[in-house]
Amino acid sequence: MINKCIMNNSKTIKTCDFTTDCPKRRTNKQCKYCYVEASRSIGFNAKKVIDRIEYKGEVLRMTKPTIEKLNNVGGLRLFSFGDYVKEDSFIDIYRMLLDCRTKGLKVKVITKVVEFIDDFYSDFHDVFSIIHLSIDNVGDGVDHDIARMYRMTYEKVIIRSVILNDEDMEVLEPLSDILTFNHANIKIEGKQCINYKLYPKKFNALKEEYKNKTCCITGSCASCTIKCGTCNT
């Protein structure tokens, strides 16, 4: 059971969540390919729905080596199990970002809630290393035109796409700064979904062709060369 907002993570070193829920799920419109919901459906305790996880000053207790390690991979990952739910987490996020500024800790964000940018970008531009707006080709992510508008408006905002099959690649790759290839056994009615990890020859070829924009080529942020796109900002 999650009982603290900052947790260890084998890929990103640490992640930060103030809820394991998201606005889309609360309106019964959760993403069809949601990894968290898929894990939840098979009983993973870590993914149980928690409305609010309080911030208790964890950043202030981080050691200098931990902060340096995180900053070397683009910062602390915000939103892994959930997303921005303003009514439950605005104050916690604000306090956390203030402490990140105090400690010199950068924050990298992946979100489908553009209101997060509206609420925090101007006050904490210096704290963010990068903010990804997540899009897809099934209508569950940020609207493509809105994502492009935010990318044009905010220096540290880029577009991240979820690739569920080769057709998605044709549509989304030209729009995207970062590509995330599906690596789970997902079924969506009326749409073919490929678990690219099951097709290593195809996956390796794609990773090589798009090595400057593919997430998780190595499986670890520490050994990744693109660092969520921060190397290009």
PEJOVEN-V303763 format. One record per pair of residues at least 24 apart in sequence whose ideal C-beta (glycine too) atoms are under 10 Angstrom apart, sorted by the first residue. I is the first residue (numbers start at 1). J is the second residue. D is the distance in Angstrom with one decimal. If there is no record, write none. Layout:
# PEJOVEN-V303763
i: {I:I}
j: {J:J}
d: {D:D}
This chain:
# PEJOVEN-V303763
i: {1:1:1:1:1:2:2:2:2:2:2:2:2:3:3:3:4:4:4:4:4:5:5:5:5:5:5:5:5:5:5:5:5:6:6:6:6:6:6:6:6:6:6:6:7:7:7:7:7:9:9:9:10:10:10:11:11:11:11:11:11:11:11:11:11:11:12:12:12:12:12:12:12:12:12:12:12:12:12:12:13:13:13:13:13:13:13:13:13:13:13:14:14:14:14:14:14:14:14:14:14:14:15:15:15:15:15:15:16:16:16:16:16:16:16:16:16:16:16:16:16:16:16:16:16:17:17:17:17:17:17:17:17:17:17:18:18:18:18:18:18:18:18:18:18:18:18:18:18:18:18:18:18:18:18:19:19:19:19:19:19:19:19:19:19:19:19:19:19:20:20:20:20:20:20:20:20:20:20:20:20:21:21:21:21:21:21:21:21:21:21:22:22:22:22:22:22:22:22:22:23:23:23:23:23:23:23:23:23:24:24:24:24:24:25:25:25:25:26:26:26:26:29:29:30:31:31:31:31:31:31:31:31:31:31:32:32:32:32:32:32:32:32:32:32:32:33:33:33:33:33:33:33:33:33:33:33:33:33:34:34:34:35:35:35:35:35:35:36:36:36:36:38:38:38:38:39:39:40:46:47:47:48:49:49:50:50:50:51:51:51:51:51:52:52:52:52:52:53:53:53:53:53:54:54:54:54:54:55:55:55:55:55:55:55:55:55:56:56:56:57:57:57:58:58:59:59:59:59:59:59:59:59:59:59:59:60:60:60:60:60:60:60:61:61:62:62:62:62:63:64:64:66:66:67:67:67:67:67:68:68:69:70:70:70:70:70:70:70:71:71:71:71:71:71:72:72:72:72:73:73:73:73:73:73:73:73:73:73:73:74:74:74:74:74:74:74:74:74:74:74:74:74:74:74:75:75:75:75:75:75:75:75:75:75:75:75:75:75:76:76:76:76:76:76:76:76:77:77:77:77:77:77:78:78:78:78:78:78:78:78:78:79:79:79:79:79:79:79:79:79:80:82:83:83:83:83:83:83:83:84:84:84:84:84:84:84:84:84:84:85:85:85:86:86:86:86:86:89:90:90:90:90:93:93:93:94:94:94:94:96:96:97:97:97:97:97:98:98:98:99:100:100:100:100:101:101:102:105:106:106:107:108:108:108:108:108:108:108:109:109:109:109:110:110:110:110:110:110:111:111:111:112:112:112:112:112:112:113:114:114:114:114:114:114:114:117:117:117:117:117:118:121:121:121:121:121:121:122:125:125:125:126:128:128:128:128:128:128:129:129:129:129:129:129:130:130:130:130:130:130:130:130:130:130:130:130:130:130:131:131:131:131:131:131:131:132:132:132:132:132:132:132:132:132:132:132:132:132:133:133:133:133:133:133:134:134:134:134:134:134:134:135:135:135:135:135:135:135:135:136:136:136:136:136:136:136:136:136:137:137:137:137:137:137:137:137:137:137:137:137:138:138:138:138:138:138:138:140:141:144:144:144:144:145:147:147:148:151:151:155:156:156:156:157:158:158:158:158:158:158:159:160:160:160:160:161:161:163:163:163:163:163:163:163:164:164:164:164:164:164:164:165:165:165:165:165:166:166:166:166:166:167:167:167:168:168:168:169:169:169:173:173:173:173:176:176:177:177:177:177:177:177:177:178:178:178:178:178:178:178:178:178:178:179:179:179:179:179:179:179:179:180:180:180:181:181:181:181:181:181:181:183:183}
j: {45:46:47:48:50:45:46:47:48:50:53:81:82:50:53:54:53:54:55:56:58:52:53:54:55:56:58:59:78:89:92:93:96:53:55:56:58:59:61:62:76:77:78:96:46:53:58:80:81:77:80:221:219:220:221:73:77:80:215:216:218:219:220:221:222:224:70:73:74:75:76:77:80:108:216:220:221:222:224:228:66:69:70:72:73:75:76:77:220:221:222:58:62:66:69:70:73:75:76:77:80:105:76:77:78:79:80:81:53:55:58:59:75:76:77:78:79:80:81:92:93:96:100:107:109:50:53:77:78:79:80:81:82:83:89:50:51:52:53:54:55:78:79:81:82:83:84:85:88:89:90:91:92:93:96:49:50:51:52:53:79:81:82:83:84:85:88:89:92:46:47:48:49:50:51:52:53:80:81:82:83:49:50:51:52:81:82:83:85:88:89:79:81:82:83:84:85:111:112:113:82:83:84:85:86:87:112:113:115:83:112:113:140:141:49:82:83:85:51:85:87:88:139:140:140:83:112:134:136:138:139:140:141:162:188:136:138:139:140:164:186:187:188:189:191:193:136:138:140:141:162:164:182:184:186:187:188:191:193:140:184:186:80:81:182:183:184:186:80:81:82:83:184:185:186:187:81:184:81:81:81:82:81:81:82:81:82:88:82:85:87:88:89:85:87:88:89:92:81:82:88:89:92:88:89:91:92:95:89:91:92:93:94:95:96:97:99:92:95:96:95:96:99:96:99:95:96:97:98:99:100:101:102:103:105:107:96:98:99:100:102:103:105:99:103:99:100:103:105:103:103:104:103:105:100:103:104:105:106:104:105:222:100:105:106:107:108:129:221:104:105:106:107:129:230:106:221:222:227:106:108:129:220:221:222:223:224:227:228:230:106:107:108:128:129:130:221:224:226:227:228:229:230:231:233:100:105:106:107:108:109:127:128:129:130:221:227:228:230:100:105:106:107:108:109:127:129:107:108:109:110:221:228:107:108:109:110:111:116:120:128:131:108:109:110:111:112:113:116:132:134:110:111:109:110:111:112:113:116:134:109:111:112:113:114:115:116:117:119:120:113:115:116:113:115:116:118:119:116:115:116:119:120:119:120:124:119:120:123:124:124:127:123:124:126:127:128:123:124:127:127:124:126:127:128:126:127:127:129:130:230:131:132:156:221:227:228:229:230:133:156:157:228:134:160:178:180:215:228:142:157:160:136:140:141:142:147:160:142:142:143:146:147:149:150:157:150:153:154:156:157:150:150:153:154:155:156:157:154:154:155:156:156:154:155:156:157:230:233:156:227:228:229:230:233:155:156:157:158:160:177:178:227:228:229:230:231:232:233:155:156:157:158:160:228:229:156:157:158:159:160:161:176:177:178:180:215:228:229:157:158:159:160:161:177:159:160:161:162:176:178:180:159:160:161:162:171:172:175:176:160:161:162:163:164:168:171:172:180:161:162:163:164:165:167:168:169:170:171:172:191:162:164:168:188:190:191:193:188:172:171:172:175:176:175:175:176:175:175:177:233:229:230:233:233:213:228:229:230:232:233:229:213:215:228:229:213:215:193:194:196:206:210:214:215:188:191:192:193:194:195:196:191:192:193:194:196:192:194:196:202:206:191:192:194:192:193:194:194:206:210:206:209:210:213:210:213:212:213:226:228:229:232:233:210:212:213:214:215:216:226:228:229:232:206:207:210:212:213:214:215:216:214:215:216:206:207:210:214:215:216:217:216:219}
d: {5.6:7.2:9.9:6.4:8.0:8.7:6.0:8.4:7.6:5.9:6.3:6.9:9.6:8.5:7.4:9.6:6.8:8.8:9.3:7.4:6.8:9.5:4.6:7.1:5.4:7.6:6.5:9.6:9.7:9.0:7.0:9.4:7.4:9.4:8.6:9.4:4.6:7.4:9.6:8.4:7.3:9.8:9.9:8.5:8.6:9.7:9.8:8.2:8.7:7.0:6.8:8.8:8.6:7.7:9.9:9.5:8.7:9.3:9.8:7.0:9.6:6.7:5.9:6.0:8.9:9.2:8.7:6.9:8.8:9.6:8.3:4.3:7.3:8.5:9.9:8.5:5.0:9.0:9.9:9.2:8.2:6.1:5.8:9.1:6.2:9.9:8.3:8.1:8.8:6.6:7.0:9.4:8.8:7.8:8.9:6.3:9.6:9.7:5.8:7.0:9.5:10.0:7.6:4.6:7.7:8.1:3.8:7.6:9.3:8.7:8.3:8.7:10.0:5.5:6.7:5.0:7.7:7.6:9.8:9.7:8.8:6.9:9.6:7.8:9.6:8.6:6.3:9.3:7.8:6.4:5.7:4.7:5.0:8.8:8.8:9.2:9.6:6.5:5.2:7.8:6.7:8.8:8.8:9.9:7.4:9.9:8.5:7.7:6.9:3.7:9.1:9.4:4.7:6.3:8.0:8.4:6.2:5.9:5.8:6.3:9.3:8.0:4.5:8.0:8.7:5.2:5.6:5.8:9.2:8.4:6.3:6.8:5.7:4.7:8.5:9.8:7.7:9.3:4.4:4.8:9.8:5.5:7.2:6.1:8.9:8.8:5.4:8.0:6.1:8.0:9.8:8.5:9.2:5.2:3.7:7.8:6.6:9.2:7.5:7.6:9.7:6.8:7.6:6.0:8.3:9.4:8.4:6.1:8.7:7.6:7.0:8.7:7.2:9.7:8.0:8.5:8.7:9.5:9.3:7.4:9.8:9.9:9.7:7.7:8.1:9.9:7.8:8.9:7.5:8.0:9.5:4.0:7.4:8.3:9.9:8.7:5.8:8.9:5.9:9.0:7.6:9.0:4.7:8.5:8.2:9.0:7.3:7.3:7.3:9.7:6.3:6.2:6.8:7.6:4.9:9.5:6.7:9.5:7.2:8.2:9.7:9.0:9.8:9.6:9.4:8.8:5.8:8.5:8.4:5.6:7.4:9.7:6.4:8.5:7.1:9.9:9.2:9.2:9.5:7.5:6.4:9.7:9.7:9.7:8.9:8.6:8.3:9.7:9.7:7.9:9.5:5.7:9.3:8.2:9.3:4.5:6.6:7.6:9.2:8.8:9.1:8.2:7.7:10.0:9.4:9.4:6.2:9.7:8.5:8.1:3.9:7.6:9.0:5.3:5.0:9.9:8.3:9.2:9.5:9.9:7.9:8.8:6.7:7.9:8.3:9.0:6.0:8.9:9.0:4.0:5.6:9.5:7.9:5.7:6.0:9.5:9.8:9.9:5.2:9.6:7.1:6.6:9.9:9.5:9.4:9.0:9.4:6.2:6.8:9.8:8.6:8.8:9.7:8.8:9.0:5.9:6.3:5.0:8.8:9.0:9.5:7.9:9.9:6.3:7.2:9.2:9.2:9.9:9.2:7.6:6.8:5.1:10.0:7.9:9.8:9.7:8.9:7.4:8.2:9.4:8.2:9.4:8.6:3.9:5.8:9.3:7.3:6.1:8.0:8.7:6.6:8.9:4.4:9.9:4.9:6.2:7.0:8.9:9.3:4.6:4.7:8.2:4.4:8.7:9.7:8.0:6.5:3.1:4.9:4.6:9.0:8.3:7.9:4.5:8.0:9.9:9.3:8.6:8.0:7.1:6.0:7.1:5.2:7.1:9.5:9.8:9.3:8.2:5.8:8.0:7.4:7.9:8.4:5.4:7.0:4.7:7.7:8.0:8.8:9.9:9.0:9.0:9.7:6.3:5.7:5.5:9.0:8.7:8.4:9.5:9.7:8.0:10.0:9.8:8.6:5.6:6.0:5.4:8.1:9.2:8.7:5.7:8.6:4.2:9.3:6.7:4.2:9.4:8.0:8.9:8.1:10.0:9.9:8.1:6.3:8.2:9.8:6.9:9.8:9.8:9.6:6.7:8.8:8.3:6.8:9.2:8.6:7.4:8.0:8.5:9.9:9.5:7.7:4.7:9.9:5.3:8.5:9.1:8.3:8.6:9.7:8.0:9.7:5.1:9.3:6.8:5.2:10.0:9.9:8.8:8.3:8.9:7.7:9.4:9.1:8.5:5.2:8.9:7.0:9.2:9.1:9.2:9.3:6.1:6.4:9.0:9.2:9.5:8.1:8.4:10.0:9.6:9.2:7.8:5.6:5.5:9.5:9.8:8.5:6.3:9.0:6.3:8.0:9.1:6.0:9.1:6.1:8.7:6.3:9.4:6.4:9.3:9.2:9.2:5.7:9.4:7.8:7.8:9.3:8.3:7.8:7.0:9.9:9.3:9.6:5.2:9.0:9.8:9.9:7.2:8.2:7.6:9.1:4.9:7.5:10.0:5.6:8.1:6.4:9.6:9.3:9.1:8.3:5.3:5.4:4.9:9.7:9.1:6.2:9.9:5.7:4.9:7.4:9.7:9.7:9.8:9.9:7.9:5.9:7.3:3.9:9.6:9.8:8.0:6.2:9.4:9.2:6.9:7.4:6.3:7.5:5.6:6.8:9.8:9.7:8.2:5.0:7.4:6.6:9.9:9.2:8.1:6.0:7.2:5.1:7.4:9.8:6.6:6.9:7.2:9.8:6.6:4.4:8.5:7.3:7.3:9.6:7.4:9.5:8.0:8.0:8.2:6.9:8.5:7.3:4.3:9.1:9.2:5.2:5.8:8.6:8.4:7.1:8.4:6.6:9.5:6.5:9.5:9.7:9.5:9.0:8.5:6.1:9.9:10.0:7.6:9.3:7.1:9.4:7.8:7.2:9.4:8.8:6.1:9.8:9.7:8.5:5.1:9.4:8.2:7.7:9.5:9.3:7.3:8.5:8.2:9.4:9.7:10.0:8.5:7.8:8.5:9.8:9.3:10.0:7.3:6.9:7.9:4.7:6.8:9.6:9.4:7.3:5.1:6.2:5.0:9.2:8.9:7.3:9.8:8.5:9.1:8.8:7.9:9.9:9.8:9.3:9.2:9.9:7.6:8.9:9.7:9.8:7.2:8.2:9.3:6.8:9.6:6.1:9.3:9.5:5.3:7.6:9.6:9.7:9.8:5.6:7.7:5.5:9.9:7.5:6.8:5.5:9.9:8.2:9.2:5.8:10.0:5.4:5.0:6.5:9.8:8.0:4.7:7.3:6.7:8.0:9.3:7.1:8.0:8.3:9.9:7.9:9.9}
